Structure formats: C-alpha cells, structure tokens
Amino acid sequence: MITLEKDMPIPPANGANARYPFGDMVVGDSFALPKQQANSVRSAASQFGKRNDMRFAVRVQGEQVRVWRTA
C-alpha cells in the first residue's frame, strides 16, 4: 500500500548529474569537446542559459567544439 504524505518540500536540484559544467562556469571560462557533441552541447547550453539567465557561445574549431560563458 502507498502512503500519501502532505507538505513534503521538493529538494533543490543540485546538478550532480549534469552532463556539462555550465553551472560551474564564470564569464570567460570555456571547455572543449569532440566535434560530434556539437549539437548536443549547443542545445544544452541554450536551455541552461535560458533557465539560469546566462549566455554561452558555441563554436566548432577543427575536430572540437568549444563552449564559452559570455554573460
């Protein structure tokens, strides 16, 4: 049997399972990944930035994709 409980607070998301380190970045920081992850990291940076009022630039450089925190 399942017991219902009231007024249980939702714990804050800590980002422990985050795939990319966006939350640890300050303006001017960057990181590089293999070029194959360009679409994934571009999408993730956009979503994270919108949720957390941050901006990122993502550029492909040769065989890598680099992500910068810009604001």
N, C-alpha and C positions, 0 to 999 in steps of 0.2 A: 504494500500500500504506500502511496506517495503522500507525504505530509506537506500541506501548504503552509508557508511562513509569510508573515507580513512585515513590512518596514525593514527589509534586509537591504542595506546600501550596496550599490554596484561598485566594486573596487575600480580604481582608475587604471586605464591601460598604461602599461609601463614600457611597451615597445620591446620587450625582451625577445620576442620572436620576429623582430623587424629584419627584413632581408637586406636593407641598405641602411647606412648610418646617418640618415638625414637629420635626425633629432640631435645628434652629437656635433653637428657642423656649425661653425660660426662663419660670418661673411668672409669670403676669401679662401675658405677651405675647398679642397677638391679631392676626388678619388677617381681611379680608372678601373675599368672592367673590360673583358673581352668584347669585341665589336658585336658578337652575336646577342648580347644582352641589351643592345641599344634601345629597342622598342619597349622592353620591359622596364628598364630604369627610367626612360623618358616618361612613361605613363605613371610610374610610381612617384617620381619627383613632382609631377604636376598635381597629383592627388594629395600628396603630403603637403605640398606648398599651399594649396587652397585650404586645407583643414587647419594649418598652423600659421597662416599669414607669413609665409616665407617664399622666396623666389629662387629658382635654380636655372642654370644654363646647362644644356647637354649638347656636346659636340662629338662627332666621330673624328678620330685622329688616327689615320692608318688602320691598324688592326685593333685599336682600342676605342672605347667610348669614355669620355671624361665628363664628370658632373661637378659643377661649381655651385656653391651657395653665393648668390649675388645680393640678396636682401633678406 
